[in-house]
Amino acid sequence: MEIATVKAPRWFVRRDIDGLFGLFLDNLIQILLIVNLCQGVLGFSPSLVYGRILPGIALSLIIGNFYYGWLAYQKGQQEQRDDITALPYGINTVSLFAYVFLVMLPVRLGAIAQGASSEQAAELAWQAGLVACLGSGLIELVGAWIGNPLRRLAPRAAMLSTLGGIAITFIAIGFLFRTFANPVVGLVPLGVILITYFGQVRFAIPGGLLAVLLGIGLAWGTGLVSWDNAKFVAAVQPIGVYIPRLWLGELWNSRAVLLDYFSIILPMGLFNLVGSLQNLESAEAAGDTYPATPSLAANGIGTLVAAVCGSCFPTTIYIGHPGWKALGARVGYSILNGIFMGLLCLTGTVAMLAYFVPIEAGMAIVLWIGIVIVAQSFTATPAHHAPAVVVGLLPGIAGWGALIAKNALRAASLGTPEKPLTPALIEQFKLSDTYIDGAFALEQGFIFSAMILAAITVYIIERDFKKAAYWSIAAALLSWVGLMHSYRWTVADTVVNLGFGTGTPWAVGYILLAILFFYTQWQTRHQKANQKVVQSPSQEASEGTLRTQGKDR
């Protein structure tokens, strides 16, 4: 008689090292972006960045990473599994840029225009960021209780293809460009990652660690990174011990920001909620099913902790669970990431680490994760839903294309108060047969539009045209209030344009599409009824003859 072996999760396995490098690098990039944008764009002092913002980030990352690691361990015990992978977690990139450029920067510029000093303007901008982060956390926390119904309504192809569109553009392509911009440094670490995880070859040390070490050696050995005494001194200067504090008074003093910038805070909170739901679906498709409500609630709590402790930047369940699972990471990589990121943020050593370990050393891991996510969009959905997956990829690609176009314009010295971006540019693009206004429209709310268009395509394939019509009506409502497609021009960007009726043209288009689907549903049902009820005399005679012949036999 065979005795069943009970499998139990472990807090740490060897491959957690590889997972740690991938998630740690992803988080580190976000932290470096925050430091550079806060100091370079917003004019924040080092004491504000290292003494207030980074300690708040540290607590939010520690709480989230520890919780998702503990949740994975508990699930593994319940299901008697040792192969369960914790949900990855970190700073929300989309909200990071939105709150810097659409909330904090306008507050800072407005304060300076009213005669405030640079320090006063920075203080007000930081407080506005705290309130925006708090609002996003509240939306995520309240939205945790609608997570399961939304997951039941949306087809898997709709959820996963949206993530695929983000992965192939905002994650993979940027690092692919960087790899081929520095091929001597970038290609060897990429080769190690592909050999390890696609070729299933084991080296003496974990593949992720080997790729990073080779990347560091090549970067310093080839001169891509070289010693710079001034940069080293600047990297060492912020090192110290920073204790997190509560900033409730500052939140209360700036509470009006919730109303003033509601048009930014609401979509950011909703995008974060929907994106986290899609990541839960991605984890389930990879074999790890997590409960929606506590997972999303923990995400919201992490953002709230960030806000009350000094950070202006919401957290989120990260895209990429199937990639980390394929790496072999389990529970420990999440907890270790919380520990290391917490130490970096609380000691001000972020800049020093970035000085010695260039992004080129570890970007191959993030690029590989992007590849795995896109592949999952196809492999974890029914084969006949592949067209829907392709449709769901397109809005993300369009959003990325719009971003690249605007970056190119800004690189050409446009997007300044003297030379602002204006609608006149649309006609210039059309001269080269580029309908950039369509890309701008798809860029706004592309998480929603990707999911909806993919869902519509799924139900067309399944010939359930009534459900396709319902999704079209939902798209019309979201468009009409400006959560999808509607945009307005700023000096250097095109941004979401919330308001009743702001997206009327797209709403009308989706309503007409819904009418088409309802008509198609009626027509197909009518045709089926006619085929069953109405038969020609020759068919009846033929059937009668067959019945007679059957009796004779």
SEROVEX-312426 format. One line per 2 residues: number of its first residue (from 1); their letters; for each residue x negated, y negated, z of C-alpha. Coordinates in Angstrom, 2 decimals, always signed. Each point is the difference from the previous one (the first is absolute). Example, Ala and Ser with C-alpha at 12.3 -4.5 7.8 and 13.67 -1.06 7.14 Angstrom:
<rs>
1> as> -12.30/+4.50/+7.80 ~ -1.37/-3.44/-0.66
</rs>
This chain:
<rs>
1> me> +0.00/+0.00/+0.00 ~ -1.44/-3.35/-1.13
3> ia> +0.00/-2.91/+2.41 ~ +0.79/-3.35/-1.61
5> tv> -2.81/-2.50/+0.37 ~ +1.15/-3.26/+1.58
7> ka> -1.64/-2.97/-1.66 ~ -0.54/-3.14/+2.02
9> pr> -1.23/-3.41/-1.10 ~ -3.40/-1.26/+1.09
11> wf> -0.80/-3.56/+0.99 ~ -3.02/+0.00/-2.28
13> vr> -1.25/+2.04/-2.96 ~ -3.07/-0.41/-2.20
15> rd> +1.88/-1.51/-2.91 ~ +1.36/-2.77/+2.24
17> id> -3.36/-1.68/-0.64 ~ +0.85/-0.31/-3.69
19> gl> +3.47/-1.29/+0.81 ~ -1.49/-2.50/+2.44
21> fg> -2.28/-1.48/-2.66 ~ +2.89/-0.47/-2.41
23> lf> +2.41/-1.57/+2.49 ~ -2.73/-1.97/+1.76
25> ld> -1.19/-1.51/-3.28 ~ +3.56/-0.89/-0.95
27> nl> +0.56/-1.74/+3.35 ~ -3.41/-1.68/-0.13
29> iq> +0.77/-1.53/-3.39 ~ +3.20/-1.50/+1.41
31> il> -1.89/-1.43/+3.01 ~ -2.66/-1.55/-2.23
33> li> +2.72/-1.52/-2.17 ~ +1.63/-1.47/+3.10
35> vn> -3.30/-1.47/+1.25 ~ -0.87/-1.49/-3.41
37> lc> +3.48/-1.40/-0.71 ~ +0.48/-1.42/+3.48
39> qg> -3.35/-1.74/+0.02 ~ -0.26/-0.87/-3.68
41> vl> +3.60/-0.84/-0.98 ~ +1.61/-0.98/+3.31
43> gf> -3.02/-1.62/+1.62 ~ +0.30/+2.01/+3.22
45> sp> -2.95/-0.21/+2.38 ~ -1.97/+3.15/+0.91
47> sl> +1.38/-0.26/+3.56 ~ +3.56/+0.11/-1.36
49> vy> -0.70/+2.95/-2.31 ~ -2.19/+2.09/+2.33
51> gr> +1.51/-1.12/+3.30 ~ +3.73/+0.16/-0.80
53> il> +0.86/+1.68/-3.33 ~ -2.38/+2.99/+0.05
55> pg> +0.82/+1.03/+3.60 ~ +3.71/+0.03/-0.95
57> ia> -0.81/+2.10/-3.04 ~ -2.05/+2.34/+2.21
59> ls> +2.93/+0.74/+2.33 ~ +2.45/+0.52/-2.89
61> li> -2.38/+2.45/-1.71 ~ -0.80/+1.88/+3.22
63> ig> +3.69/+0.42/+0.90 ~ +1.06/+1.10/-3.50
65> nf> -2.90/+2.35/-0.72 ~ +0.24/+1.64/+3.42
67> yy> +3.78/+0.43/-0.30 ~ -0.09/+1.57/-3.48
69> gw> -2.84/+2.29/+1.09 ~ +2.01/+1.08/+3.07
71> la> +3.13/+0.45/-2.14 ~ -1.88/+2.26/-2.41
73> yq> -1.35/+2.07/+2.91 ~ +3.50/+0.39/+1.47
75> kg> +1.45/+1.01/-3.39 ~ -2.78/+2.52/-0.46
77> qq> +0.77/+1.57/+3.38 ~ +3.74/+0.14/-0.72
79> eq> -0.52/+1.56/-3.44 ~ -2.99/+2.14/+1.08
81> rd> -2.19/-1.49/-2.72 ~ -3.64/-1.00/-0.04
83> di> +0.10/-1.71/-3.41 ~ +2.18/-3.04/+0.77
85> ta> -1.45/-3.42/-0.91 ~ +0.76/-3.20/+1.91
87> lp> +1.62/-2.90/-1.83 ~ -2.60/-2.62/-1.01
89> yg> +0.57/-3.48/+1.40 ~ -1.44/-3.47/-0.31
91> in> +0.47/-3.63/-1.08 ~ +2.66/-0.69/-2.64
93> tv> -1.87/-1.46/-2.99 ~ +3.02/-1.61/-1.70
95> sl> +1.06/-1.79/+3.18 ~ -3.59/-1.05/+0.62
97> fa> -0.14/-2.02/-3.23 ~ +3.61/-1.20/+0.32
99> yv> -0.42/-1.41/+3.49 ~ -3.35/-1.62/-0.76
101> fl> +1.04/-1.73/-3.22 ~ +3.76/-0.44/+0.44
103> vm> +0.34/-0.74/+3.74 ~ -3.23/-1.04/+1.70
105> lp> -1.58/-1.95/-2.86 ~ +3.12/-2.18/-0.63
107> vr> +0.26/-0.70/+3.76 ~ -3.67/-1.00/+0.13
109> lg> +0.22/-2.25/-3.08 ~ +3.22/-1.57/+1.31
111> ai> -1.59/-0.74/+3.37 ~ -3.03/-1.62/-1.63
113> aq> +2.28/-2.09/-2.25 ~ +1.69/-1.30/+3.16
115> ga> -3.33/-1.09/+1.48 ~ -0.96/+3.02/+2.12
117> ss> -3.67/+0.84/+0.42 ~ -1.44/+3.17/-1.54
119> eq> -0.02/+1.71/+3.42 ~ +3.62/-0.98/+0.73
121> aa> +1.10/+1.16/-3.46 ~ -1.75/+3.33/+0.50
123> el> +1.71/+0.48/+3.36 ~ +3.44/-0.67/-1.49
125> aw> -0.69/+2.31/-2.95 ~ -1.06/+2.79/+2.35
127> qa> +3.15/-0.43/+2.11 ~ +2.13/+0.14/-3.16
129> gl> -1.72/+3.26/-0.94 ~ +0.79/+1.46/+3.42
131> va> +3.71/-0.77/-0.45 ~ +0.05/+1.44/-3.52
133> cl> -1.66/+3.19/+1.26 ~ +2.52/+0.21/+2.87
135> gs> +2.91/-0.35/-2.45 ~ -1.38/+2.77/-2.18
137> gl> -0.38/+2.29/+3.02 ~ +3.60/-0.61/+1.07
139> ie> +1.28/+0.88/-3.48 ~ -2.08/+3.19/-0.05
141> lv> +1.15/+1.00/+3.50 ~ +3.70/-0.57/-0.70
143> ga> -0.32/+1.65/-3.41 ~ -1.35/+3.20/+1.56
145> wi> +3.59/+1.15/+0.58 ~ +0.97/-0.21/-3.70
147> gn> -3.01/+1.97/-1.16 ~ +1.54/+3.47/-0.20
149> pl> +3.13/-1.07/-1.95 ~ -2.17/-1.78/-2.56
151> rr> -2.26/+3.04/-0.39 ~ +3.05/+2.17/-0.65
153> la> +1.30/-2.39/-2.66 ~ -3.20/-0.49/-1.98
155> pr> -1.30/+2.85/-2.21 ~ -3.55/+1.14/+0.70
157> aa> -1.16/-1.16/-3.43 ~ +1.18/-3.52/+0.88
159> ml> -1.96/-0.05/+3.26 ~ -3.24/+1.57/-1.23
161> st> -0.25/-1.77/-3.36 ~ +0.15/-3.36/+1.78
163> lg> -3.02/+1.00/+2.08 ~ -1.67/+1.31/-3.16
165> gi> +0.36/-3.39/-1.65 ~ -1.65/-1.68/+2.99
167> ai> -2.74/+2.64/+0.21 ~ -1.03/-0.11/-3.65
169> tf> -0.20/-3.79/-0.05 ~ -0.55/-1.70/+3.33
171> ia> -2.11/+2.88/+1.38 ~ -1.71/+2.00/-2.75
173> ig> -0.66/-2.34/-2.92 ~ -1.71/-2.70/+2.02
175> fl> -2.51/+2.48/+1.40 ~ -0.39/+1.61/-3.44
177> fr> -0.95/-3.41/-1.42 ~ -2.45/-0.48/+2.84
179> tf> -1.51/+3.46/-0.62 ~ -0.75/-0.75/-3.64
181> an> -1.17/-3.53/+0.79 ~ -2.75/+1.68/+2.11
183> pv> -0.31/+3.47/-1.58 ~ -3.40/+0.89/+1.47
185> vg> +1.42/-0.40/+3.49 ~ +3.66/+0.94/-0.57
187> lv> +0.01/+3.10/-2.19 ~ -2.02/+2.36/+2.22
189> pl> +2.24/-0.43/+3.11 ~ +3.05/+0.43/-2.26
191> gv> -1.52/+3.19/-1.41 ~ -0.58/+1.36/+3.52
193> il> +3.63/-0.68/+0.94 ~ +1.38/+1.63/-3.15
195> it> -2.29/+3.04/+0.36 ~ +0.92/+0.41/+3.68
197> yf> +3.77/-0.38/-0.24 ~ +0.91/+1.00/-3.54
199> gq> -2.87/+2.45/-0.54 ~ +0.30/+1.47/+3.53
201> vr> -3.79/-0.04/+0.46 ~ -1.34/-0.23/+3.57
203> fa> -3.20/-1.88/+0.74 ~ -2.08/+0.23/+3.18
205> ip> +1.83/-3.03/+1.40 ~ +3.61/-1.17/-0.66
207> gg> +0.42/-1.33/-3.54 ~ +1.36/-3.34/+1.13
209> ll> -2.99/-0.59/+2.29 ~ -2.42/+1.06/-2.75
211> av> +1.64/-2.38/-2.49 ~ -0.25/-2.92/+2.44
213> ll> -3.65/+0.72/+0.87 ~ -0.93/+0.27/-3.68
215> gi> +1.90/-3.20/-0.73 ~ -1.83/-1.87/+2.77
217> gl> -3.37/+1.29/-1.21 ~ +0.66/-0.86/-3.64
219> aw> +1.40/-3.44/+0.84 ~ -3.04/-0.99/+2.05
221> gt> -2.50/+1.88/-2.18 ~ +1.13/-1.57/-3.27
223> gl> +0.24/-3.53/+1.36 ~ +3.79/-0.29/-0.21
225> vs> -0.30/-0.82/+3.72 ~ -3.16/-1.63/+1.28
227> wd> -1.20/-1.57/+3.21 ~ +1.19/-3.55/+0.52
229> na> -1.07/-1.51/+3.29 ~ +2.68/-2.73/-0.05
231> kf> +2.77/+2.51/-0.66 ~ -1.32/+2.30/+2.69
233> va> -0.04/-2.81/+2.58 ~ +3.57/-0.94/-0.98
235> av> +1.07/+3.64/+0.37 ~ -1.55/+0.32/+3.47
237> qp> +1.25/-3.33/+1.37 ~ +3.63/+1.03/+0.81
239> ig> -1.07/+3.07/+2.00 ~ +1.44/-0.05/+3.50
241> vy> +2.87/+1.35/+2.10 ~ +3.47/-1.30/-0.77
243> ip> +2.90/+0.82/+2.32 ~ +3.51/-0.05/-1.54
245> rl> +2.49/-2.48/+1.46 ~ +3.73/-0.60/-0.23
247> wl> +1.01/-3.02/-2.09 ~ +3.72/-0.20/+0.83
249> ge> -0.04/-3.76/+0.53 ~ -1.47/-0.59/-3.45
251> lw> +2.65/+2.25/-1.54 ~ +2.77/-1.92/+1.74
253> ns> -1.41/-3.39/-1.03 ~ +0.02/+1.01/-3.67
255> ra> +3.31/+1.89/-0.05 ~ +1.40/-2.31/-2.70
257> vl> -2.31/+1.78/-2.48 ~ +2.44/+2.95/+0.01
259> ld> +2.60/-2.17/-1.73 ~ -2.37/-2.14/-2.05
261> yf> -1.71/+3.01/-1.57 ~ +2.81/+2.54/+0.21
263> si> -0.12/+0.39/-3.79 ~ -3.54/+1.38/+0.39
265> il> +0.38/+1.92/+3.27 ~ +3.15/+1.92/-1.00
267> pm> -1.30/+1.54/-3.24 ~ -3.36/+0.77/+1.61
269> gl> +1.73/+1.85/+2.85 ~ +2.27/+1.88/-2.41
271> fn> -2.87/+0.89/-2.35 ~ -1.94/+1.34/+2.96
273> lv> +2.99/+2.05/+1.14 ~ +0.68/+1.50/-3.44
275> gs> -3.69/+0.63/-0.62 ~ -0.30/+1.87/+3.29
277> lq> +3.02/+2.12/-0.93 ~ -1.64/+0.87/-3.30
279> nl> -3.16/+0.99/+1.85 ~ +2.01/+2.30/+2.27
281> es> +1.49/+1.62/-3.10 ~ -3.50/+0.38/-1.42
283> ae> -1.14/+1.71/+3.20 ~ +2.97/+2.38/-0.15
285> aa> -0.79/+0.85/-3.61 ~ -3.54/+0.85/+1.15
287> gd> +1.39/+2.36/+2.65 ~ +0.22/-2.17/+3.13
289> ty> +3.52/-1.09/+1.01 ~ +0.15/-2.81/+2.54
291> pa> +3.17/-1.43/+1.60 ~ +0.86/-3.33/-1.60
293> tp> +1.35/-1.94/+2.97 ~ -2.90/+0.35/+2.49
295> sl> -2.58/-0.29/-2.78 ~ +1.47/-3.25/-1.29
297> aa> +0.67/-1.32/+3.52 ~ -3.65/+0.53/+0.95
299> ng> -0.97/-1.90/-3.13 ~ +2.20/-2.93/+1.06
301> ig> -1.33/+0.11/+3.57 ~ -3.56/-0.13/-1.30
303> tl> +0.84/-3.18/-1.94 ~ +1.71/-1.56/+3.04
305> va> -3.05/+0.76/+2.16 ~ -2.19/-1.64/-2.63
307> av> +2.14/-3.17/+0.07 ~ +0.20/-0.47/+3.77
309> cg> -3.73/+0.72/+0.40 ~ -1.26/-2.46/-2.61
311> sc> +0.06/+1.68/-3.43 ~ +1.93/-1.50/-2.91
313> fp> -0.04/+3.20/-2.06 ~ +2.60/+2.81/+0.03
315> tt> -1.01/+3.66/+0.10 ~ +1.45/+2.84/-2.01
317> iy> -0.05/+3.74/-0.67 ~ -2.60/+0.21/-2.74
319> ig> +0.34/+1.40/-3.46 ~ -2.27/+3.02/-0.47
321> hp> +1.09/+2.79/+2.36 ~ -0.35/+2.71/-2.69
323> gw> -3.53/-1.21/-0.72 ~ -1.08/+0.25/+3.61
325> ka> +1.71/+3.38/+0.29 ~ -1.86/+1.25/-3.07
327> lg> -3.24/-1.27/+1.59 ~ +0.68/+2.41/+2.86
329> ar> +0.60/-2.73/+2.58 ~ +2.40/+0.97/+2.78
331> vg> +0.60/-1.85/+3.31 ~ -3.37/-1.31/+1.10
333> ys> -0.66/-2.31/-2.95 ~ +2.90/-2.26/+1.02
335> il> -1.05/-0.23/+3.66 ~ -3.65/-0.54/-0.91
337> ng> +0.99/-2.76/-2.40 ~ +1.90/-1.75/+2.80
339> if> -3.01/+0.26/+2.30 ~ -2.56/-1.26/-2.52
341> mg> +2.16/-2.79/-1.42 ~ +0.91/-1.07/+3.52
343> ll> -3.67/-0.19/+1.02 ~ -0.93/-1.95/-3.12
345> cl> +2.76/-2.57/+0.51 ~ -0.52/-0.36/+3.77
347> tg> -3.77/-0.44/-0.29 ~ -0.21/-2.19/-3.13
349> tv> -2.29/+2.50/-1.77 ~ +2.15/+0.16/-3.16
351> am> -2.24/-2.36/-1.94 ~ -3.19/+1.84/+0.97
353> la> +1.39/+3.37/-1.11 ~ +1.13/-1.51/-3.31
355> yf> -3.51/-1.38/-0.47 ~ -1.69/+3.40/+0.29
357> vp> +2.72/+2.18/-1.63 ~ +1.13/-1.48/-3.33
359> ie> +3.44/+0.82/-1.38 ~ -1.66/+1.84/-2.91
361> ag> -1.20/+2.64/+2.45 ~ +3.47/+1.24/+0.90
363> ma> +2.35/-1.14/-2.75 ~ -0.10/+3.40/-1.76
365> iv> +2.09/+1.49/+2.84 ~ +2.70/-2.66/-0.39
367> lw> -0.03/+0.42/-3.80 ~ +0.47/+3.74/+0.41
369> ig> +2.93/-0.53/+2.36 ~ +1.65/-2.19/-2.63
371> iv> -0.41/+2.79/-2.56 ~ +1.58/+2.57/+2.33
373> iv> +3.03/-2.22/+0.69 ~ +0.70/-0.50/-3.71
375> aq> -0.40/+3.74/-0.62 ~ +2.45/+0.77/+2.82
377> sf> +2.63/-2.16/-1.71 ~ +0.13/+2.63/-2.73
379> ta> -0.86/+3.25/+1.82 ~ +2.41/-0.45/+2.95
381> tp> +3.04/-0.81/-2.13 ~ +1.97/+2.23/-2.39
383> ah> -1.74/+0.24/-3.39 ~ +3.04/-1.30/-1.88
385> ha> -0.09/-3.18/+2.13 ~ -3.41/-0.95/-1.44
387> pa> +1.52/-2.79/-2.18 ~ +1.48/-1.55/+3.16
389> vv> -3.42/+0.06/+1.64 ~ -1.48/-1.82/-3.00
391> vg> +2.75/-2.62/+0.17 ~ -0.68/-0.46/+3.72
393> ll> -3.69/-0.64/-0.68 ~ +0.68/-2.90/-2.37
395> pg> +1.09/-2.80/+2.41 ~ -3.13/+0.49/+2.12
397> ia> -2.16/-0.17/-3.12 ~ +1.86/-3.15/-1.08
399> gw> -0.49/-1.58/+3.43 ~ -3.70/+0.74/-0.11
401> ga> -0.21/-1.42/-3.53 ~ +1.70/-3.21/+1.15
403> li> -2.49/-0.29/+2.85 ~ -2.95/+0.46/-2.38
405> ak> +1.43/-2.61/-2.38 ~ +0.33/-2.55/+2.80
407> na> -3.48/+0.80/+1.28 ~ -1.31/-0.64/-3.52
409> lr> +1.79/-3.36/-0.13 ~ -1.44/-0.96/+3.37
411> aa> -3.46/+1.07/-1.16 ~ +0.49/-2.39/-2.95
413> sl> +0.42/-2.84/+2.54 ~ +3.79/-0.08/-0.22
415> gt> +2.21/+0.29/+3.07 ~ -1.34/-3.13/+1.69
417> pe> +1.92/-3.14/+1.04 ~ -1.49/-1.72/-3.05
419> kp> +0.77/+2.91/-2.36 ~ +2.91/+1.96/+1.51
421> lt> +1.53/+3.12/-1.51 ~ +3.18/-0.99/-1.88
423> pa> +2.72/+1.72/-2.09 ~ -1.66/-1.47/-3.10
425> li> -2.56/+2.83/+0.27 ~ +2.70/+2.50/-0.97
427> eq> +0.18/-1.37/-3.53 ~ -3.78/+0.09/-0.28
429> fk> +0.02/+3.70/+0.92 ~ +2.76/+0.70/-2.52
431> ls> -2.24/-1.29/-2.80 ~ -2.05/+3.17/+0.58
433> dt> +3.18/+2.12/+0.24 ~ -0.32/+0.27/+3.79
435> yi> +3.28/-0.45/+1.86 ~ -1.64/-0.91/+3.26
437> dg> +3.32/-1.23/+1.44 ~ +1.20/+3.61/-0.04
439> af> -3.08/+1.03/+1.97 ~ +0.63/-2.80/+2.51
441> al> +3.60/+1.21/+0.35 ~ -1.06/+3.61/+0.57
443> eq> -2.66/-1.10/+2.48 ~ +2.56/-1.34/+2.47
445> gf> +1.47/+2.85/+2.01 ~ -1.68/+2.65/-2.13
447> if> +0.32/+2.52/+2.86 ~ +3.78/-0.31/-0.30
449> sa> +0.18/-0.10/-3.80 ~ -2.35/+2.98/-0.40
451> mi> +2.09/+2.13/+2.35 ~ +3.29/-1.07/-1.58
453> la> -1.08/+0.45/-3.64 ~ -1.45/+3.43/+0.80
455> ai> +3.21/+1.01/+1.82 ~ +2.11/-1.16/-2.93
457> tv> -2.14/+2.08/-2.35 ~ +0.30/+3.07/+2.23
459> yi> +3.80/-0.18/-0.05 ~ +0.03/-0.56/-3.76
461> ie> -2.07/+3.18/-0.39 ~ +2.43/+1.81/+2.31
463> rd> +2.94/-1.48/-1.97 ~ +1.44/-1.43/+3.21
465> fk> +0.75/-3.39/-1.53 ~ +2.20/-1.13/+2.88
467> ka> -2.95/+0.05/+2.41 ~ -2.12/-1.79/-2.59
469> ay> +2.68/-2.70/-0.07 ~ -0.04/-0.33/+3.78
471> ws> -3.78/-0.52/-0.04 ~ +0.47/-2.64/-2.71
473> ia> +2.51/-1.83/+2.20 ~ -2.51/+0.10/+2.88
475> aa> -2.60/-1.48/-2.34 ~ +2.43/-2.74/-0.99
477> ll> +0.61/-0.93/+3.65 ~ -3.71/-0.07/+0.84
479> sw> -0.70/-2.07/-3.10 ~ +2.80/-2.47/+0.67
481> vg> -1.38/-0.91/+3.44 ~ -3.57/-0.20/-1.32
483> lm> -1.52/+3.12/+1.56 ~ -0.85/+1.24/-3.51
485> hs> -1.23/-1.74/-3.15 ~ +0.82/-3.61/+0.89
487> yr> -3.11/-2.17/+0.38 ~ -1.01/-3.61/+0.33
489> wt> -3.18/-1.87/-0.84 ~ -2.44/-1.35/+2.55
491> va> -3.24/-1.84/-0.69 ~ -2.04/+3.20/-0.33
493> dt> +2.50/+2.87/-0.14 ~ +3.45/+1.35/-0.76
495> vv> +1.82/+1.10/+3.16 ~ +3.30/+1.57/+1.03
497> nl> +2.99/-2.33/-0.29 ~ +2.59/+1.00/+2.60
499> gf> +3.49/-1.48/-0.14 ~ +3.53/+0.82/-1.15
501> gt> +0.11/+0.03/-3.78 ~ -3.72/-0.51/-0.58
503> gt> -0.21/+3.26/-1.93 ~ +3.28/-0.32/-1.92
505> pw> -1.38/+0.97/-3.48 ~ -1.40/+3.28/+1.30
507> av> +3.11/+0.63/+2.12 ~ +2.20/-0.38/-3.09
509> gy> -2.25/+2.38/-1.92 ~ +0.28/+2.66/+2.69
511> il> +3.80/-0.42/+0.23 ~ +0.29/+0.52/-3.77
513> la> -2.21/+3.07/+0.38 ~ +2.31/+1.32/+2.75
515> il> +3.03/-0.51/-2.28 ~ -1.80/+2.01/-2.68
517> ff> -0.64/+2.83/+2.45 ~ +3.62/+0.03/+1.22
519> yt> +1.20/+0.14/-3.61 ~ -2.45/+2.81/-0.78
521> qw> +1.23/+1.94/+3.05 ~ +3.62/-0.40/-1.14
523> qt> -0.84/+0.98/-3.57 ~ -1.91/+3.16/+0.94
525> rh> +2.76/+1.06/+2.40 ~ +2.63/-0.70/-2.68
527> qk> -1.93/+2.05/-2.57 ~ -0.32/+2.94/+2.41
529> an> +3.73/-0.10/+0.74 ~ +0.85/+0.01/-3.70
531> qk> -2.32/+2.93/-0.65 ~ +1.72/+2.05/+2.71
533> vv> +3.61/-0.89/-0.79 ~ +0.21/-0.58/-3.73
535> qs> -0.68/+2.94/-2.31 ~ +0.67/+0.22/-3.71
537> ps> +2.61/+2.52/-1.43 ~ -2.78/+1.91/-1.74
539> qe> -1.80/+0.40/+3.33 ~ +3.21/+1.24/+1.66
541> as> +0.63/+2.46/-2.85 ~ -3.56/+1.22/+0.14
543> eg> +0.23/+0.53/+3.76 ~ +3.33/+1.85/-0.46
545> tl> -1.56/+2.33/-2.58 ~ -2.90/+0.73/+2.32
547> rt> +2.37/+0.80/+2.87 ~ +1.97/+2.40/-2.29
549> qg> -3.18/+1.71/-1.17 ~ -1.07/+0.38/+3.61
551> kd> +3.30/+1.77/+0.84 ~ -0.31/+2.32/-3.02
553> r> -3.44/+1.07/+1.19
</rs>
